[in-house]
């Protein structure tokens, strides 16, 4: 029976080459979309689902509210872990870990082997300082050593992969006791080796240093167990609840804990929340230094896109099959006269659909690998291996079965449902009007989806153009950011002497960065103390403001100082202090909640705890455009600085000159820091990276738009071929009577254009609602412009006219005498 279905399907495909190509190509695109998007979503949904008791593991995070402004933080104050363990009930285990960016050195018989530190914000951080309780929450298989050996100072536990990287193929037992130097002088001894997890996880740590190593080591420079006012994104607290414990009951204890320990302003509310382990991979409001987060709405959007593209391809199949049903009426009539049952005929037509779908599936498998490579920029590299897993093949078979039923069931019922006498005459008892209405509905549906994609693409592109070109309030072109190591005074002097360098500045972060440290400021206004919370801080030298082109609207620039004694603030900060006129803020004293420490954790001299406002700069965007401009204070201190910014004179210089400039700076940097990695980035590229998620989304939507339009146009072309073939005689008669090609084109395409207009009306409110919700995620965004909907409808109409016109013009230019005679 299957052999007969195959023969029949093959004959039908060879006789109807255009519709067969359209069906196979459309279905293959739909199946490929489903397959690739399944691989992406399955990969992202699988993160950290393998942990024992995963439903009892939570991360402690905070929600802060100050004057109606709410922000979330995944980081904690450094000493939080021990007090939570002591004061909060209902917990089986509490662990704290600190991300550690450090180079690694190992001394062996061959000399010193060195490994560079991860690049902040670029490389995954795989070194953590943690306590033995970490291994009570997250389970590992120990191949050497025990968790008990991790409680001593200067102990380190390695994964087997990292152990082999450090010590080669030594037996694990011989690796125990080996010494590893982290950073400049943290000497740790290997006390245990564990197997790394093979499943997808955000906890990609390979080096675990004991928290008992903090006192008396360089770790105390950035981990302070007394600093209750310093919130650190690298400090993470995880808890494991007791069996049967209610998370709400545990959370109810945190307000008293926060009141007891946390330093916060009078107007600031801090609410501690337990974040489930399953939420960490998807909650992009809570940033940390280690997890690879996915945007859950984007994943849901991808799933919807895959379904829509497959539906469009299936509707093409239905349209073409029902339109060509008259051509198969005699075949069906003969089969019925010879005793063929309707169920058998339905099985035959479904079998033919299955064979066509199978061809499409084979093509989709062949193009899956190249497509994954083509879109590698927004696909995890592990996805390609998902094609070989059994669950992927089960999904693939399921998609083939669903596509066969979706595309073939209705045409099979239509083709097998008429009376044999009518079918033998070439007529159909099935109402042609109902078939026509179905075809119109399916065309409207296809173009509604396509138009929604077109409108969304235009709005996303408009917003991206706005973000990339908006005046951010500072200069970002021709500025190179270099990570500082070694003697920064010598480095600054030597690079500053280059003839093409206009200016050099040392500071903690550029004007716009993923995160600035924050604190509380106090100001005494006419005997009333005002408190401003959530003020971003920047520590820099006197060149920072002119190098980045920050515009002073009042006062003067900062003067060099060994500690914080003066501030330049932005206009938002000035307004929150109560000064509508920026000039009135100049000369006013303020007190910073972080006065006691500067970024390198050196204590300032004893003395007055207040600083002076010496200038006000125009507001600039210190965070991406998703967020409102926040208050900021800029202070000069000669001790602060992790980043060197270099302003390059690029006038008249080409690409080769810029490469030579960078090579000179790298050579100078390595002369001062031999053996270290030179880390630099153009600042404008760093700003663009803020909107990487939006750029990927634009790529995805534009790709989906292209596929939807292509499949829809193939369907229109197939219908145009069928329609012109059916109306050949009419076209010939109209030409004989004097109709022009444009008249015939208008007559044959007019019906399709009406459907496009209907699709535009339906797609516009859908796209408007979806894009309005998306734009709400930006504090600064473009309006949804009315002309975008007209442009999208016009584009769709032009595409439809071109698609239909190619075949219509060919028919209209044919000799009318031959057309009439052929009938």
C-alpha positions, 0 to 999 in steps of 0.5 A: 500500500505504501509503495502505491502511495509513493508511486501516486505521490511521485506522479502527482509531484512530477506532473505539478512541478511548481506546486510540488517545489513550493510545498516542499520548500515551504514545508522544509523552511517551516520544519527547519525553523521548528527544529532549530528553535526547539534546539535553542529552547531545549538548551536554555530550558535545561540549565541547572535542572539536574541538581538534587533537591533543586526545588529547595535551593534559592539565592538571596536577592534584594529589591530596593525602593527609593522614592518609587524607584525600584531596583533589583540586586543579586549581589549581597553585602560581604558579611551576609552569609554568616548572619543569615546562617545564625539568625534565619530558621528553616534553612538546611544550609547557607553558603556564600561565595565571592567571584574572584578575577585572578591570574594563576601561577604554578611552579613545577620542574619546568618553571612557572606556568601562568594562566591569565585572569578572566576578562571582566564582563567578557570571560566566564569567571571560574574562580570562587572563594566559598565555604564548605557549605557550598558542597552541601547545597551543590553536590559533586562527585569527589575523586580525591579529598573530602569536603571536610578538608576544605575548611582550613585556610588556603585550601583549594578544590579543583575540578578534574578538567582544571586539575589536568590543565594545571598539573597535566596527567599526574594521578589525582592523589599526587595532585593533592598538596600541590601549591597554586598562586592566585593573584599576586601572593595568595598561595593555596594548597590543593585539598580536593578534586571533584568531577565537573558537571556535564549538564548545562549549568550557570555554575561553571566554577572550577577553582574553589578557594576556602573563605578561611583564606580571607583574613591576612591575605590579599582577598581582604582587599576586596572582601570585607566582613565588616562592610554592611554598607557595601553591596557587591555583585560578586558576593552571592548567598545561596540557601537550601531550605529544610524539607517541608519548609515554606519559602514565604515563612523564611522570607518573613524573617528577613525584614527583622534581619535587614533592620538589624544589620543593613545600612540604608537610608531613611527613605530607602526600603530593602526587601530580601527575597528568595529567588528559586534556582530555576529562575536564575537563568532567566531573570535578566533583572538580576545580574551577576558575574557568572551566569549566562542568562537567557531572555524568557520572553524571547524564547517564547517569541521564538516558539511562536515564530516557529509555529507561525512559519510552519502554519504558513507553510501548511496553509500554502499546502492546503491552498494549492491542494484545494485549488487543484482538487478539480484536476484530480476529480476524475481520478477520485471518481474512478477509485470510488466507482471501483469500490474505494472507500472514503477512509482509504482515499483519505489514507492515500492523500495523507500518505502523499502528504506524508511523502512530500513532508518527508522530502521537506524533512530531509531537506531541513536536516541537510540545511540545519547544520549550515543554518546553525553556523550562519546564526552562530552569533546568537546561538549557543555553540552546544546547540549543534550537538543537540541534533544527535540526541534521541529527544531531538529525533523524537521531536523531529518525528512529531513535527513530521506527523503534526505537519502531515495531519495539519497540511493534509487532513483537510485537502484529503477530506475535500478530495474524497468527499464528493459523489463519484458521478459528479467527480467523473464529470469533472464537477464537484458537489463540494461548494466552490464558494466554501473553498474560495472562502477558505483560500481567502482566509488562509491568504489573509492569515499568512499576510497578517503574520508576515505584516506583523513581522514587517511592522515589528522589524521596522519599529525595532530597527527604528529603536536601534537606530535611535539608541545607536545615534542618540546623544548620550551626553558624552563622547564615545568615539576614538576612545580606547579603554585599557585595563590597568596592571602594574605601575599606572603612573609610569604607564600613564606617562609613557602612553601620554607622550605618544604624539597621536594621544590627545589625553589620558585618564585613570578611573574606575569605569567609563561614563556609561557602564553595566554598573557603577558602585552606589551609595547614600549622600546626606545634605543639610538644607536649612537645618533639615537633613536630606538623604539621597540614596542610590547615587552612582559613584565614579572615582577618577582623575582630573582628565576624566571630565574633559576626555569624555566631553562631559559638559560643565554647566556650573562650577569647575572641574575636579582638582587632583587629590589623594582622597575624596574631598570634592565632587562634581555632580550631575543635574539629576543629583542637583535637583534631588538635593533641591537645587533647580539652578545648578549654580546654587549647588556649587560650594555646598557640602555633602557627606558620602556614605562610602567616605571611609573607603575608595575603590582600592580599599586604602583608608583615607586620613582621618578628618572631616567626613564631608566633601564639597560640590565644586561643579555640575555637569549636564545629565548623561546616560550612565546606564543603557537607555532601558533606565532613567538617568540616575544621580551621580557623583564624580570625585577625583582621587589619585589612588583610584583607578582600574581603567585607563582611557586614551583619547586618540587623534584619528583625523586623517588616519586610516585603519592601518594607522589605528592598528599601528597605534594600538600595537604601540600601546600594547608594546608599551603596556607589555614593557611595564607588565611583561607576561601579562595579557593586554586587554583593551576595547574601543569604547563605542563598541562597549556602548553598542554591546549594551544593546546586544540583546536587542540586536539579536532580537532584530536579527531573529525577527527580520529572519522570521519576516524574510521566511514568512514573506518568502513562503507566503509569496511562494503560495501566492505564486502557485495560486497565480500559476493555477489561476492564470491557467484556469482563466487562459480563455478569459485572458485571450478573449479580453485581449481580443476585445482590446484589454491591455496588459495592465488591465488584465494584471489589475483584474487578476491581482485585484482580489489578492490586493484586497486580501492584503489590505484586510491583512494590514488592518488585522496585523496593525493593532497586533503589531502595535500592541506587541511593539508598544509593550516591548518599547515600555522596557526602555526609559527612552524610546521612539514613538510608534510612528503611524507611517510605519503601518502604511509603509508595511502595507505598501511593501506587502502590496508591492510584494504581492503585485510583483509575485502575481504579476510575473505569472500574469504578465507572461499569460497576458503577453501570450498570443490570444488566438492560441489561448482561445484555441487551446480551450 
